[in-house]
Amino acid sequence: MSTDLSPANTHKYRTGLVTTETTQDGDAALWYYPSVSDYRFADPVRLAATGWKDRDLISPGDWAGQGRPGLWARDRVTGEITAYTFTVTTITNTDEDGITISYPAATGIANTSTIATGITATAWPRIGSDGDLTATDAPSLWAITPQDTLHSWTGTRTGTPTDPAFTLTGPNA
């Protein structure tokens, strides 16, 4: 969550929550919980019904240059990393106090792009992104080997915000 406050003394950039949740058949669905206030999530939105089992979710920030966060996911077995952008709409709800609020929410997956391969969970069991680590104006990826060696991949935007594409170059020990 951002510490910047709006004129109404609320946080400007609220962060939602993206999760995978196991389905009855053993697969996993992708869900988004939008933040509607500084202290509360709204009802979840299912972004994808299946296909998220054995995936690590990575929060790189705005990888596509669209002015809003996206998502990366690693297939733990193949090591393929896929980048996702979301369809965003405004949802209006009335809360339990009768107050009507409108907020932006991801409602579906808009674009996907394979941005790396071979970054398996066996070789790099811990993985993540903390945004731009290499001053390239694009998010980077980091991963840690079983021997506790930190590696990073440099990110580069290769598309446009309307037709996003991205590459990761590395690993760099």
N, C-alpha and C positions, 0 to 999 in steps of 0.2 A: 504494500500500500504506500502511496506517496505521502510525504509529509506536507506537501503543498495544500493550502486551504483555499477554498473558493470564497467569494464575498459573503456567502451564507454561513461561513465558518464550518464547512464540511470538507472532507477530503475530495480533491479534484479527480483523482485517478484511482478509482476503486478496483480492486483485483478480484476476479471471480476464481472459482476453483474448478479444475478439470480432473476427473477421476476415471479409472476403469473399474467396473463392477461386474463380478462374475454372474453369468446368467445361469438359468436352471440346467441348460445343456452342457455346462462346463466351459463355455466360451466366455468372452467378456464384452461388455458394451462400453461406449465412451459417453460420459455425462459431463455437462457443464452446469455449475451452480453460480448464477449471476449474483453479484453483490448489489443489494438495493439500498443499503444504508451503510454507515460506518461500522455497524456491528451486526449485520444480518444478511444471510443469503436468501434469495427467492427460491421458488420451486425449481427443481432441476429440469434441464432440457436435455433429452437424449440426442446426441449428435450422430451416433452410429450404433446400430443394434448388435452387430457382431464383428469379429475380426480383431479384437484387441487383447486376446489372451497372449501371454508371453511377450508383451511389449513394455518397454520402459518409456515413460513419458518424460520429455525434456522441455523445459521452459526457456527458450532462447530470447524471448522478447519479440521485437518487431523485425523478424528475419526478412520479410518481404518488402519492407519499406512502405507499408500501408498506413502507418500511424497508429497501429494497434497490435497487440501481441498475437503471435501465431503459436504453433506447436510443432515439436519434432517428436518422433517416436522411433525407438530402435527395436527391431526384431531381435530378440535375445539369441536365437539360433543362427540366423544367417548373417547378422551384423549389419543388415541394411537399415539406413536411417532415412526416414521419409519425413518431409516437411509438409505441414498443413496450414492453410489459411481457412478462415471461417466466413460464412455468410452471417452478417450482423443486421439485426432489425431492432426496433424499439418495441418493448413490451410494456403494457400498462396494466397494473394490478391495483386493487384496493386492499390495504392491509387490515389487520384485525382491529385497528383503531378507527377504521373508516376513512383513512387517508389514501387518496389515489396518488400513485407514484408511477413515473415512466422512467425506464432505464434501458440502455443498450444491452443486448444479449446476443451471444452466438447462438444461432439456430440450426446450423448445419455446416458441413465441410464444403468449402468452395473449391479449393485447388489442392492438389498433391504433387509432390516432386521428390524423386529419389535424389538425395544430396550426398550420400556416401554408401559404401559397401564394405563388408569385411570387418566391421568394428564389433566383433562378437563379445558376448558376455563372458565367455571362457577367457579370452585374452584381456579384456577390460571389464571386470565385474562392476565397477562403479563408474558412472557416467553422468555428465550434466553440462549445463551452460550457465555462465554468469554474464551473458551479454558479450560486449566487445572487449576481449582481453588483449587484442593486438593492435589497437588503434587503426583499424581498417574501415570503421564506420559500419561494421556488420558483426553479428554475433559469432563467437567462437565456440568450439566444443572442447571439453576436457574429459579425460578418463584416467583411471588409476588401475595399474596392472595388479595381479596377485602378489607381486613383490613390492608393492607400494611405490611404484615409479609413476610420476605424474606425466602424462602426455597431453598435448593440445593440438587442435586442428584449427587452422585459420579459415574463417568464413569469408566468402566473396559473393555479393549479389551479382547474378548474371542475367537477370530478367528485369522486368518492370513491375511496378505495383499492380497493374492490371493483368500481367502475364508473368507471375513470379517464377524465378529460377534461382538456384543457389548452389555453390559448391563448397566443399570442405577440403582443404589441402593439409596433409600431414601423414602420420603423426610427427610431432616435434617433442623430443624428450626434454 
